Amino acid sequence: MRFYDCATAPSPRRVRIFIAEKEITIPVEEVDLASRQQHNDSFIKVNPHRTVPVLELDDGSVLTSTQGIWHYLEYCYPSKPLMGRNAAERGRVIDLEWRVEQEGFMAVGESFRNKSKAFKRHAFTGGQEYGQIPELIERGKLRTGHFFSWLDQLLGDRKFLAGDFFSIADITALVTIDFARWIKCEIPDDHTALKNWYAEVSRRPSSCV
Ligand SMILES: N[C@@H](CCC(=O)N[C@@H](CS)C(=O)NCC(=O)O)C(=O)O
């Protein structure tokens, strides 16, 4: 296998945390998004969508989404489960991770991609050019604030998002909160449950990747 990564980007960090939690080793090839290596012919041959993460399997086929890679690795390395330990937990984890991605990760991304000068003609990833919409900068921040409040309420006195076990829902939420610093959104001081959870998951060795 080969994992195409970018050390500074939030999406592949979700895979790095997953790999670290599983305590497995996969050879890494760094794709420097800052110097636009995702648009090089050699990388387009690997992933025509021009994004990371990518997992190249031993038969040469590729997985080009965080979710596809997670599912594949969970199936291959079932010990230390990160997607629930039974059917009910699996359903809950997928449900929550989807919502965290839609309402948190995408909200931060919406604000960031419509603001940063680097994305002036690339408000979306891939080979097509799309201009920025400045109104989405503030709307994305507003959505991020609502996301923080929802997470705080959901957590209450739970240890992790889906219950008493760490999962991919926690991974996407952690990465989203760190990503939100790029748009200058921080967890509000009165969101105590969210702050406590964030401190707890940030202490895990996997969070440092
Ligand atoms: N949903 C995809 C999103 C992947 C994605 O958008 N990755 C970003 C880095 S966080 C990327 O490759 N960007 C390339 C670009 O901006 O051109 C996944 O999680 O796999």
The ligand as an SDF file (V2000), in Angstrom:
LIG
                    3D

 20 19  0  0  0  0  0  0  0  0999 V2000
  -13.9240   14.4810    0.9370 N   0  0  0  0  0  0  0  0  0  0  0  0
  -12.5690   14.3550    0.4970 C   0  0  0  0  0  0  0  0  0  0  0  0
  -11.9250   15.7360    0.4460 C   0  0  0  0  0  0  0  0  0  0  0  0
  -10.4760   15.7110    0.0970 C   0  0  0  0  0  0  0  0  0  0  0  0
   -9.9450   17.1230   -0.0320 C   0  0  0  0  0  0  0  0  0  0  0  0
  -10.6860   18.0610   -0.3530 O   0  0  0  0  0  0  0  0  0  0  0  0
   -8.6480   17.2690    0.2400 N   0  0  0  0  0  0  0  0  0  0  0  0
   -8.0180   18.5660    0.1330 C   0  0  0  0  0  0  0  0  0  0  0  0
   -7.0170   18.7510    1.2680 C   0  0  0  0  0  0  0  0  0  0  0  0
   -7.8490   18.9360    2.8160 S   0  0  0  0  0  0  0  0  0  0  0  0
   -7.2520   18.6480   -1.1760 C   0  0  0  0  0  0  0  0  0  0  0  0
   -6.7300   17.6590   -1.6350 O   0  0  0  0  0  0  0  0  0  0  0  0
   -7.1730   19.8380   -1.7530 N   0  0  0  0  0  0  0  0  0  0  0  0
   -6.5010   20.0400   -3.0000 C   0  0  0  0  0  0  0  0  0  0  0  0
   -6.7560   21.4120   -3.5400 C   0  0  0  0  0  0  0  0  0  0  0  0
   -7.1430   22.2970   -2.7790 O   0  0  0  0  0  0  0  0  0  0  0  0
   -6.5510   21.5940   -4.7420 O   0  0  0  0  0  0  0  0  0  0  0  0
  -11.8390   13.4460    1.4680 C   0  0  0  0  0  0  0  0  0  0  0  0
  -11.9660   13.6560    2.6720 O   0  0  0  0  0  0  0  0  0  0  0  0
  -11.1830   12.5450    1.0230 O   0  0  0  0  0  0  0  0  0  0  0  0
  1  2  1  0
  2  3  1  0
  2 18  1  0
  3  4  1  0
  4  5  1  0
  5  6  2  0
  5  7  1  0
  7  8  1  0
  8  9  1  0
  8 11  1  0
  9 10  1  0
 11 12  2  0
 11 13  1  0
 13 14  1  0
 14 15  1  0
 15 16  2  0
 15 17  1  0
 18 19  2  0
 18 20  1  0
M  END
$$$$
